[in-house]
Amino acid sequence: YRLLMSQQVDDIEQSMEAVAGDLRTEKAKSKGLEKELTQARDVAQAQKAKMESLLQSLCTRIQATTGKELVKGNELGLAAMDKAQWDAVM
């Protein structure tokens, strides 16, 4: 009877070690994914800042060329530009 109990305890300990190993592996994967997500977020924020800067620069150039101030919600001012005005901006 004691031998049977000892074998069951050994089996349980091995199972617990296997689960602990799996948990360590999953935790390592999670850390890696978290790092990748942080890097992707940083890249996206940098790209957003660059695009906002380019858009601001374009709006400034449009205003300087056409005398029309472009503000958010006034996209019709941009659409109303003819090709010559657009070429002058670019």
A tleap script that builds the chain and sets N, CA, C and O, in Angstrom:
source leaprc.protein.ff14SB
mol = sequence {
  NTYR ARG LEU LEU MET SER GLN GLN VAL ASP
  ASP ILE GLU GLN SER MET GLU ALA VAL ALA
  GLY ASP LEU ARG THR GLU LYS ALA LYS SER
  LYS GLY LEU GLU LYS GLU LEU THR GLN ALA
  ARG ASP VAL ALA GLN ALA GLN LYS ALA LYS
  MET GLU SER LEU LEU GLN SER LEU CYS THR
  ARG ILE GLN ALA THR THR GLY LYS GLU LEU
  VAL LYS GLY ASN GLU LEU GLY LEU ALA ALA
  MET ASP LYS ALA GLN TRP ASP ALA VAL CMET
}
set mol.1.N position { 0.832 -1.190 0.000 }
set mol.1.CA position { 0.000 0.000 0.000 }
set mol.1.C position { 0.876 1.253 0.000 }
set mol.1.O position { 0.608 2.200 -0.739 }
set mol.2.N position { 1.930 1.257 0.834 }
set mol.2.CA position { 2.819 2.418 0.883 }
set mol.2.C position { 3.538 2.624 -0.450 }
set mol.2.O position { 3.761 3.760 -0.868 }
set mol.3.N position { 3.892 1.551 -1.100 }
set mol.3.CA position { 4.561 1.651 -2.392 }
set mol.3.C position { 3.634 2.294 -3.417 }
set mol.3.O position { 4.064 3.129 -4.213 }
set mol.4.N position { 2.373 1.905 -3.396 }
set mol.4.CA position { 1.375 2.471 -4.297 }
set mol.4.C position { 1.201 3.974 -4.031 }
set mol.4.O position { 1.146 4.777 -4.963 }
set mol.5.N position { 1.116 4.333 -2.762 }
set mol.5.CA position { 0.966 5.757 -2.394 }
set mol.5.C position { 2.211 6.545 -2.809 }
set mol.5.O position { 2.110 7.663 -3.315 }
set mol.6.N position { 3.375 5.953 -2.591 }
set mol.6.CA position { 4.621 6.622 -2.965 }
set mol.6.C position { 4.678 6.847 -4.474 }
set mol.6.O position { 5.121 7.902 -4.930 }
set mol.7.N position { 4.235 5.870 -5.240 }
set mol.7.CA position { 4.213 5.988 -6.701 }
set mol.7.C position { 3.249 7.078 -7.134 }
set mol.7.O position { 3.546 7.840 -8.054 }
set mol.8.N position { 2.090 7.159 -6.474 }
set mol.8.CA position { 1.114 8.193 -6.817 }
set mol.8.C position { 1.666 9.587 -6.494 }
set mol.8.O position { 1.463 10.529 -7.260 }
set mol.9.N position { 2.359 9.713 -5.365 }
set mol.9.CA position { 2.956 10.994 -4.996 }
set mol.9.C position { 4.013 11.382 -6.030 }
set mol.9.O position { 4.083 12.539 -6.445 }
set mol.10.N position { 4.830 10.419 -6.443 }
set mol.10.CA position { 5.837 10.693 -7.477 }
set mol.10.C position { 5.178 11.148 -8.779 }
set mol.10.O position { 5.641 12.093 -9.417 }
set mol.11.N position { 4.104 10.476 -9.167 }
set mol.11.CA position { 3.385 10.858 -10.389 }
set mol.11.C position { 2.836 12.277 -10.284 }
set mol.11.O position { 2.915 13.056 -11.234 }
set mol.12.N position { 2.278 12.603 -9.118 }
set mol.12.CA position { 1.723 13.950 -8.911 }
set mol.12.C position { 2.836 14.997 -8.984 }
set mol.12.O position { 2.665 16.052 -9.594 }
set mol.13.N position { 3.978 14.697 -8.357 }
set mol.13.CA position { 5.104 15.635 -8.383 }
set mol.13.C position { 5.603 15.846 -9.816 }
set mol.13.O position { 5.920 16.971 -10.202 }
set mol.14.N position { 5.674 14.782 -10.593 }
set mol.14.CA position { 6.120 14.901 -11.985 }
set mol.14.C position { 5.125 15.744 -12.798 }
set mol.14.O position { 5.512 16.566 -13.629 }
set mol.15.N position { 3.850 15.513 -12.535 }
set mol.15.CA position { 2.823 16.298 -13.228 }
set mol.15.C position { 2.934 17.775 -12.862 }
set mol.15.O position { 2.807 18.649 -13.720 }
set mol.16.N position { 3.170 18.039 -11.590 }
set mol.16.CA position { 3.295 19.432 -11.132 }
set mol.16.C position { 4.530 20.093 -11.763 }
set mol.16.O position { 4.476 21.261 -12.146 }
set mol.17.N position { 5.627 19.361 -11.870 }
set mol.17.CA position { 6.838 19.888 -12.503 }
set mol.17.C position { 6.586 20.183 -13.982 }
set mol.17.O position { 7.054 21.190 -14.513 }
set mol.18.N position { 5.853 19.307 -14.629 }
set mol.18.CA position { 5.534 19.512 -16.046 }
set mol.18.C position { 4.677 20.764 -16.216 }
set mol.18.O position { 4.917 21.566 -17.119 }
set mol.19.N position { 3.683 20.929 -15.351 }
set mol.19.CA position { 2.819 22.113 -15.412 }
set mol.19.C position { 3.639 23.368 -15.137 }
set mol.19.O position { 3.470 24.381 -15.817 }
set mol.20.N position { 4.524 23.308 -14.145 }
set mol.20.CA position { 5.369 24.465 -13.825 }
set mol.20.C position { 6.254 24.819 -15.024 }
set mol.20.O position { 6.447 25.996 -15.329 }
set mol.21.N position { 6.784 23.812 -15.693 }
set mol.21.CA position { 7.595 24.057 -16.888 }
set mol.21.C position { 6.782 24.711 -17.988 }
set mol.21.O position { 7.252 25.634 -18.654 }
set mol.22.N position { 5.567 24.232 -18.175 }
set mol.22.CA position { 4.677 24.828 -19.185 }
set mol.22.C position { 4.367 26.286 -18.845 }
set mol.22.O position { 4.340 27.148 -19.723 }
set mol.23.N position { 4.133 26.546 -17.562 }
set mol.23.CA position { 3.838 27.911 -17.138 }
set mol.23.C position { 5.040 28.835 -17.382 }
set mol.23.O position { 4.867 29.974 -17.816 }
set mol.24.N position { 6.234 28.353 -17.107 }
set mol.24.CA position { 7.434 29.157 -17.354 }
set mol.24.C position { 7.567 29.448 -18.856 }
set mol.24.O position { 7.900 30.564 -19.256 }
set mol.25.N position { 7.307 28.444 -19.664 }
set mol.25.CA position { 7.388 28.627 -21.122 }
set mol.25.C position { 6.369 29.666 -21.591 }
set mol.25.O position { 6.700 30.560 -22.370 }
set mol.26.N position { 5.138 29.546 -21.116 }
set mol.26.CA position { 4.088 30.489 -21.509 }
set mol.26.C position { 4.400 31.899 -21.022 }
set mol.26.O position { 4.124 32.875 -21.719 }
set mol.27.N position { 4.973 32.006 -19.833 }
set mol.27.CA position { 5.332 33.326 -19.303 }
set mol.27.C position { 6.414 33.961 -20.181 }
set mol.27.O position { 6.362 35.157 -20.469 }
set mol.28.N position { 7.380 33.163 -20.599 }
set mol.28.CA position { 8.445 33.676 -21.476 }
set mol.28.C position { 7.866 34.131 -22.812 }
set mol.28.O position { 8.249 35.175 -23.339 }
set mol.29.N position { 6.940 33.341 -23.357 }
set mol.29.CA position { 6.289 33.729 -24.621 }
set mol.29.C position { 5.529 35.036 -24.448 }
set mol.29.O position { 5.580 35.920 -25.304 }
set mol.30.N position { 4.825 35.141 -23.327 }
set mol.30.CA position { 4.038 36.331 -23.043 }
set mol.30.C position { 4.934 37.566 -22.957 }
set mol.30.O position { 4.594 38.627 -23.480 }
set mol.31.N position { 6.075 37.418 -22.296 }
set mol.31.CA position { 7.014 38.539 -22.201 }
set mol.31.C position { 7.496 38.955 -23.588 }
set mol.31.O position { 7.602 40.145 -23.887 }
set mol.32.N position { 7.790 37.955 -24.440 }
set mol.32.CA position { 8.235 38.256 -25.797 }
set mol.32.C position { 7.176 38.988 -26.588 }
set mol.32.O position { 7.478 39.946 -27.301 }
set mol.33.N position { 5.928 38.542 -26.468 }
set mol.33.CA position { 4.829 39.194 -27.180 }
set mol.33.C position { 4.598 40.600 -26.649 }
set mol.33.O position { 4.299 41.520 -27.410 }
set mol.34.N position { 4.740 40.760 -25.340 }
set mol.34.CA position { 4.564 42.074 -24.735 }
set mol.34.C position { 5.620 43.044 -25.267 }
set mol.34.O position { 5.323 44.206 -25.548 }
set mol.35.N position { 6.844 42.560 -25.401 }
set mol.35.CA position { 7.923 43.388 -25.932 }
set mol.35.C position { 7.641 43.769 -27.383 }
set mol.35.O position { 7.824 44.923 -27.771 }
set mol.36.N position { 7.193 42.791 -28.191 }
set mol.36.CA position { 6.863 43.070 -29.592 }
set mol.36.C position { 5.733 44.087 -29.702 }
set mol.36.O position { 5.767 44.979 -30.549 }
set mol.37.N position { 4.735 43.943 -28.838 }
set mol.37.CA position { 3.600 44.869 -28.853 }
set mol.37.C position { 4.055 46.285 -28.501 }
set mol.37.O position { 3.624 47.254 -29.126 }
set mol.38.N position { 4.916 46.396 -27.513 }
set mol.38.CA position { 5.435 47.703 -27.122 }
set mol.38.C position { 6.221 48.332 -28.264 }
set mol.38.O position { 6.078 49.524 -28.538 }
set mol.39.N position { 7.054 47.531 -28.935 }
set mol.39.CA position { 7.828 48.044 -30.067 }
set mol.39.C position { 6.903 48.482 -31.196 }
set mol.39.O position { 7.120 49.533 -31.800 }
set mol.40.N position { 5.881 47.695 -31.485 }
set mol.40.CA position { 4.937 48.043 -32.551 }
set mol.40.C position { 4.188 49.333 -32.204 }
set mol.40.O position { 3.955 50.174 -33.073 }
set mol.41.N position { 3.815 49.482 -30.935 }
set mol.41.CA position { 3.121 50.690 -30.494 }
set mol.41.C position { 4.035 51.906 -30.652 }
set mol.41.O position { 3.591 52.963 -31.099 }
set mol.42.N position { 5.309 51.757 -30.288 }
set mol.42.CA position { 6.253 52.863 -30.428 }
set mol.42.C position { 6.428 53.263 -31.892 }
set mol.42.O position { 6.473 54.450 -32.213 }
set mol.43.N position { 6.526 52.273 -32.775 }
set mol.43.CA position { 6.666 52.545 -34.211 }
set mol.43.C position { 5.420 53.267 -34.726 }
set mol.43.O position { 5.523 54.240 -35.473 }
set mol.44.N position { 4.251 52.785 -34.323 }
set mol.44.CA position { 2.999 53.403 -34.773 }
set mol.44.C position { 2.899 54.850 -34.287 }
set mol.44.O position { 2.457 55.723 -35.034 }
set mol.45.N position { 3.302 55.107 -33.052 }
set mol.45.CA position { 3.252 56.479 -32.532 }
set mol.45.C position { 4.218 57.384 -33.288 }
set mol.45.O position { 3.897 58.537 -33.575 }
set mol.46.N position { 5.399 56.864 -33.609 }
set mol.46.CA position { 6.376 57.647 -34.365 }
set mol.46.C position { 5.843 57.949 -35.767 }
set mol.46.O position { 5.996 59.063 -36.267 }
set mol.47.N position { 5.216 56.949 -36.398 }
set mol.47.CA position { 4.655 57.162 -37.737 }
set mol.47.C position { 3.509 58.160 -37.688 }
set mol.47.O position { 3.375 58.996 -38.582 }
set mol.48.N position { 2.685 58.080 -36.655 }
set mol.48.CA position { 1.571 59.025 -36.515 }
set mol.48.C position { 2.111 60.446 -36.366 }
set mol.48.O position { 1.601 61.375 -36.993 }
set mol.49.N position { 3.132 60.613 -35.544 }
set mol.49.CA position { 3.716 61.932 -35.346 }
set mol.49.C position { 4.305 62.464 -36.658 }
set mol.49.O position { 4.169 63.646 -36.975 }
set mol.50.N position { 4.953 61.588 -37.405 }
set mol.50.CA position { 5.536 61.992 -38.690 }
set mol.50.C position { 4.440 62.413 -39.669 }
set mol.50.O position { 4.568 63.429 -40.352 }
set mol.51.N position { 3.358 61.624 -39.735 }
set mol.51.CA position { 2.255 61.952 -40.644 }
set mol.51.C position { 1.585 63.264 -40.239 }
set mol.51.O position { 1.226 64.066 -41.102 }
set mol.52.N position { 1.413 63.489 -38.931 }
set mol.52.CA position { 0.811 64.738 -38.474 }
set mol.52.C position { 1.701 65.922 -38.850 }
set mol.52.O position { 1.209 66.980 -39.244 }
set mol.53.N position { 3.008 65.731 -38.725 }
set mol.53.CA position { 3.947 66.779 -39.089 }
set mol.53.C position { 3.884 67.071 -40.595 }
set mol.53.O position { 3.869 68.229 -41.012 }
set mol.54.N position { 3.849 66.002 -41.399 }
set mol.54.CA position { 3.749 66.182 -42.852 }
set mol.54.C position { 2.443 66.864 -43.237 }
set mol.54.O position { 2.427 67.726 -44.115 }
set mol.55.N position { 1.359 66.486 -42.588 }
set mol.55.CA position { 0.070 67.100 -42.874 }
set mol.55.C position { 0.081 68.580 -42.504 }
set mol.55.O position { -0.422 69.418 -43.253 }
set mol.56.N position { 0.656 68.894 -41.346 }
set mol.56.CA position { 0.743 70.291 -40.933 }
set mol.56.C position { 1.573 71.098 -41.925 }
set mol.56.O position { 1.231 72.230 -42.266 }
set mol.57.N position { 2.668 70.496 -42.380 }
set mol.57.CA position { 3.525 71.163 -43.366 }
set mol.57.C position { 2.764 71.398 -44.669 }
set mol.57.O position { 2.852 72.473 -45.263 }
set mol.58.N position { 2.026 70.395 -45.102 }
set mol.58.CA position { 1.238 70.537 -46.330 }
set mol.58.C position { 0.182 71.629 -46.175 }
set mol.58.O position { -0.004 72.442 -47.080 }
set mol.59.N position { -0.497 71.654 -45.056 }
set mol.59.CA position { -1.523 72.678 -44.828 }
set mol.59.C position { -0.906 74.072 -44.828 }
set mol.59.O position { -1.492 75.020 -45.351 }
set mol.60.N position { 0.280 74.188 -44.238 }
set mol.60.CA position { 0.976 75.479 -44.226 }
set mol.60.C position { 1.338 75.900 -45.641 }
set mol.60.O position { 1.183 77.065 -46.009 }
set mol.61.N position { 1.824 74.944 -46.438 }
set mol.61.CA position { 2.179 75.258 -47.826 }
set mol.61.C position { 0.947 75.630 -48.639 }
set mol.61.O position { 1.002 76.535 -49.472 }
set mol.62.N position { -0.167 74.935 -48.403 }
set mol.62.CA position { -1.411 75.260 -49.129 }
set mol.62.C position { -1.855 76.668 -48.772 }
set mol.62.O position { -2.241 77.447 -49.645 }
set mol.63.N position { -1.798 76.993 -47.479 }
set mol.63.CA position { -2.225 78.319 -47.052 }
set mol.63.C position { -1.324 79.395 -47.654 }
set mol.63.O position { -1.807 80.440 -48.093 }
set mol.64.N position { -0.015 79.139 -47.673 }
set mol.64.CA position { 0.921 80.126 -48.227 }
set mol.64.C position { 0.710 80.317 -49.728 }
set mol.64.O position { 0.872 81.421 -50.249 }
set mol.65.N position { 0.351 79.242 -50.411 }
set mol.65.CA position { 0.190 79.307 -51.871 }
set mol.65.C position { -1.169 79.859 -52.278 }
set mol.65.O position { -1.269 80.654 -53.213 }
set mol.66.N position { -2.214 79.436 -51.576 }
set mol.66.CA position { -3.566 79.780 -52.010 }
set mol.66.C position { -4.213 80.871 -51.173 }
set mol.66.O position { -5.213 81.463 -51.580 }
set mol.67.N position { -3.649 81.133 -50.017 }
set mol.67.CA position { -4.267 82.105 -49.120 }
set mol.67.C position { -5.458 81.523 -48.379 }
set mol.67.O position { -6.136 82.239 -47.643 }
set mol.68.N position { -5.726 80.230 -48.563 }
set mol.68.CA position { -6.844 79.582 -47.881 }
set mol.68.C position { -6.310 78.806 -46.679 }
set mol.68.O position { -5.422 77.963 -46.811 }
set mol.69.N position { -6.864 79.103 -45.517 }
set mol.69.CA position { -6.438 78.364 -44.328 }
set mol.69.C position { -7.228 77.062 -44.261 }
set mol.69.O position { -8.456 77.058 -44.344 }
set mol.70.N position { -6.513 75.975 -44.113 }
set mol.70.CA position { -7.181 74.685 -43.983 }
set mol.70.C position { -7.193 74.284 -42.516 }
set mol.70.O position { -6.155 74.238 -41.856 }
set mol.71.N position { -8.366 74.003 -42.034 }
set mol.71.CA position { -8.507 73.507 -40.664 }
set mol.71.C position { -9.300 72.213 -40.737 }
set mol.71.O position { -9.976 71.948 -41.731 }
set mol.72.N position { -9.220 71.426 -39.711 }
set mol.72.CA position { -9.955 70.164 -39.704 }
set mol.72.C position { -11.438 70.455 -39.914 }
set mol.72.O position { -12.013 71.335 -39.274 }
set mol.73.N position { -12.030 69.707 -40.811 }
set mol.73.CA position { -13.433 69.912 -41.134 }
set mol.73.C position { -13.615 70.788 -42.364 }
set mol.73.O position { -14.731 70.916 -42.866 }
set mol.74.N position { -12.538 71.395 -42.858 }
set mol.74.CA position { -12.622 72.244 -44.033 }
set mol.74.C position { -11.915 71.586 -45.213 }
set mol.74.O position { -11.178 72.235 -45.955 }
set mol.75.N position { -12.152 70.296 -45.369 }
set mol.75.CA position { -11.525 69.576 -46.462 }
set mol.75.C position { -12.020 70.066 -47.820 }
set mol.75.O position { -11.356 69.848 -48.833 }
set mol.76.N position { -13.178 70.727 -47.851 }
set mol.76.CA position { -13.689 71.251 -49.118 }
set mol.76.C position { -12.755 72.299 -49.695 }
set mol.76.O position { -12.670 72.448 -50.914 }
set mol.77.N position { -12.055 73.024 -48.840 }
set mol.77.CA position { -11.077 74.001 -49.318 }
set mol.77.C position { -9.988 73.309 -50.115 }
set mol.77.O position { -9.520 73.840 -51.122 }
set mol.78.N position { -9.587 72.138 -49.676 }
set mol.78.CA position { -8.575 71.363 -50.391 }
set mol.78.C position { -9.155 70.824 -51.695 }
set mol.78.O position { -8.495 70.854 -52.734 }
set mol.79.N position { -10.386 70.334 -51.638 }
set mol.79.CA position { -11.015 69.761 -52.829 }
set mol.79.C position { -11.270 70.828 -53.892 }
set mol.79.O position { -11.307 70.523 -55.084 }
set mol.80.N position { -11.445 72.065 -53.465 }
set mol.80.CA position { -11.764 73.138 -54.413 }
set mol.80.C position { -10.535 73.658 -55.154 }
set mol.80.O position { -10.671 74.438 -56.096 }
set mol.81.N position { -9.338 73.239 -54.743 }
set mol.81.CA position { -8.127 73.706 -55.422 }
set mol.81.C position { -8.063 73.121 -56.828 }
set mol.81.O position { -8.352 71.944 -57.043 }
set mol.82.N position { -7.684 73.955 -57.763 }
set mol.82.CA position { -7.510 73.423 -59.114 }
set mol.82.C position { -6.094 72.875 -59.272 }
set mol.82.O position { -5.270 72.998 -58.366 }
set mol.83.N position { -5.818 72.278 -60.415 }
set mol.83.CA position { -4.529 71.627 -60.632 }
set mol.83.C position { -3.370 72.605 -60.528 }
set mol.83.O position { -2.326 72.267 -59.972 }
set mol.84.N position { -3.536 73.800 -61.050 }
set mol.84.CA position { -2.452 74.789 -61.002 }
set mol.84.C position { -2.118 75.149 -59.551 }
set mol.84.O position { -0.948 75.276 -59.190 }
set mol.85.N position { -3.149 75.312 -58.727 }
set mol.85.CA position { -2.902 75.612 -57.314 }
set mol.85.C position { -2.191 74.441 -56.636 }
set mol.85.O position { -1.245 74.628 -55.870 }
set mol.86.N position { -2.658 73.252 -56.928 }
set mol.86.CA position { -2.055 72.056 -56.311 }
set mol.86.C position { -0.591 71.931 -56.746 }
set mol.86.O position { 0.278 71.657 -55.918 }
set mol.87.N position { -0.314 72.129 -58.033 }
set mol.87.CA position { 1.061 72.053 -58.531 }
set mol.87.C position { 1.939 73.112 -57.866 }
set mol.87.O position { 3.111 72.862 -57.584 }
set mol.88.N position { 1.375 74.289 -57.616 }
set mol.88.CA position { 2.135 75.357 -56.958 }
set mol.88.C position { 2.493 74.968 -55.522 }
set mol.88.O position { 3.574 75.295 -55.032 }
set mol.89.N position { 1.584 74.273 -54.863 }
set mol.89.CA position { 1.840 73.817 -53.492 }
set mol.89.C position { 2.960 72.788 -53.471 }
set mol.89.O position { 3.848 72.828 -52.619 }
set mol.90.N position { 2.900 71.871 -54.419 }
set mol.90.CA position { 3.870 70.776 -54.435 }
set mol.90.C position { 5.190 71.258 -54.997 }
set mol.90.O position { 6.141 70.482 -55.094 }
savepdb mol mol.pdb
quit
